[in-house]
Amino acid sequence: MRVLQSGGLWRRLSRTCKYGWGQLPPEVCNHSLCMSSLLLVLLLVLLLLLLLLLLLLLLLLLLLLLLLLQLLLLLALGKESYAWLVAWLVAWLVAGQAAATGRKGGVQLQLWGCRSQVERRPSQGRLRLPQLLSKPAVR
C-alpha cells in the first residue's frame, strides 16, 4: 500500500475519489470505500492482462510443439534433405503474414531482411515474383 501511496497513481485515484465520479456529491463519497473499490478494479484488470499473456505464451508453446512434431515426422519418414522442412516453414510464414495483414491480392513476405512480393493478377491467374531479394525490408 505504501508503494502505491508514494507514486502518482495514488494521487490520481485519491483525486478521483475526493471529487466523486460525477454521479455522487463529494460529501456522500466514502473515501476509503472508493479507494478500495478502485484498487480492486485495478487489480482485476492486471489479473486479466496476466491471464491474456499466459494464454498467448501457451499458444506460442503449442505452435513450437507442432513445429517440432513436423520435424520429427520428416525425420521419421527418412527425408535426409531439409528441403521439405524449409518449404513448409516458408509456406507457414507466408500464410501467417497473409493472415496478419489481411491482404487479398498478394502476400508480402519479410524474412531475414529481404522483401519479396507475390502478386496474383486477376486477368492471368498466375503468380509472379517482381521484387525477389531486390530491396531491403522496411522496418
N, C-alpha and C positions, 0 to 999 in steps of 0.2 A: 504494500500500500504506500510505503514511503517513497518507493521508486516512482510511482505514478504521481505522487504529490509534488515531487521536486521538478518534474518536467512541465512542458507547456500543455500536455494533454489534460492534466488535472485542472489547469486553469480554464481551459475551454469547456470541459464538462461542468465545472463549477459555475461558470458564467451562464451556460445553458440552463442549469437548474435554478440559478438565482433569479433569472429574468423570466423563467417559465417557457413553456412550449408554444405560447400564443393561444392556448385553449384555457388555461387556468390563470387566475391572477397570481402575482408573486407571493402574496401573503398566504395563499392556500397551499402552495407547493411545499411539501415536506422535503427539506434539503437532503437529508441522509437517505431517505427512501428513493428520491430521484437519482442520487449518485449511485446507489447500489443497483438500481434498475439499468442505468446507462452502462455501468461496468459489466453487468450480466449480458447485456446485448453485445457489447464489445467482445467479451469472451466467447459468446456463441458464434459471432462472425469469424473470429480467429480459429475456432474449432472447425467450422465449416471449411475454411480455406485449407486447414491442415488435412482434413479428410479428402478434399479435392486433390491436393498434392500427392497424398498417399495412393489414391486411385490412379493418378497419372503415372506414378512410379510402377505400380503393379501392371499397368498396360504396357509400359516400356519393357518390363521384365518378361511379359508374355511374348512380345514381339521378338525379343532376343532369344527366347527359348524356341520359338518357331524357326528362327534362322539357324540355330544350332541343330535342330531336328532335320531341317532341309540339308544341311551339310553332311550330317551323319547318314542320311538316306542316299545322298550322292556317292559317298564313300563306300557304303554297303553295296551299292549296285556295281561297283568296280569301275567307276569313271575315274581314271587316273589323271585326266586333264581337268583343270578347274574352269574350263570354258563354260560349262553348263552353269556353274555357280555364279560366275561373273555375269553371264547373260541374265540369269534370274535376278541377281542383285540390281542390275541396271533397269530391268523391267519393273521391279518393285519400286525403285526410286522414282522412275518416270510416272508410274501410276500414283504414287504418293504426292508427287509435285503437282500432278494434274488435279487430284482431289483437293489439295490445299489451295491452289489458285483458282479453281473453278472455271478454267478456260475450256471452251468447247472446240474452238477451231484449231488449236495446236497446243503443244506441251513445251514449256521452257525448262530445260534441264540445266541446273547449275551444279557442277560436280568438279572438285579439285581445281577450282579457279578457272575453269573453262566454261564457255557458254555455247550451247547449240540450241537450235530451234527446229522442231519438227512441225511442219505445217501440212495440213490436208486441204488440197484445193477441191472445192465442191464440183467444179466442172470436170476435172480429170479423175478424181477419186484415187489418186496415188500419193505417196509420201515423197517429200523432198527434204534434203538437209542443206539449206543455203549457207549456214554460218558455222560449220563444224570446226571448232577449235580456232576460229579466226579472231575472236575478241575475248579479252579477259572478262570475267564475271563482274557485274556491277553489284557492289555490296551495299 
